[in-house]
Amino acid sequence: MYHTEHPTPQNLRAKEASKYLGIGKSTLWLYARQGKLKPIKLSPRVTIFKRSELDKFINNMSAL
């Protein structure tokens, strides 16, 4: 039997991460500059965000 659902990736690019958080890309990068999120630079043009870090961010924001 084949599953049609795709597992959520553990690492997300900026566009995917902003969609995951429900914010715009510019806000995502603002939070990264402020140190609220930790981007991981893979190459000069590729940056990812760990889903576990995004989940922690969501939990911290909902606790406020």
N, C-alpha and C positions, 0 to 999 in steps of 0.2 A: 504494500500500500504506500502511495506517495502522499507526502504532506504538502499542501499548497501554501501553508504559512511559512514565511521566512523568519528566522530568528533575528532579534534585534542585534545589530553589530555592537561589539564592545568598544569600538573606536569610531567616532563620528567626525566628518569634516565640518567646517564652519556652517555651511548651509544646513546640513542635517542637524547639527547641535542647536542652532537657533530655532529650528522648527520643533525640535524635541522639547526645548525650554519654553516655546511659545513667545519668543522675542525676536526682534529684528537682528540682522547680522551686525549692524553698527552697534547695537546695544551689547551683543555678545563680545565684540572686540573692546568695547568700553570696559566691560566687566573684567576682561583679560588684562587690560592696562592697569586697572585698579587693584589687581591681584585677587579678585573674587573667584576667578576661574584660572586654571592652569593649562594653557595650550602646550602641545608637544610639537615641536618643529621637526619634521622628518626630512625636509629638503627646503631649498629656498622658496619653493612654490607650494609646498604641502604642509599643512598644519592640521593636527587632529586634536580632539578632546576625548578623554576617557569617559565612557558612559557612567562609570561608578562615581567619578568626580561631579558630573552633571547631576546625578541623583543626590549626592551630598549637598550640592548647592540648592537644589529644590527643597530638601528637608530643612536646611538652615533658613531659607527664605520663608517657609511656611511656619517656622517656629517663632517668627517675629511678631 
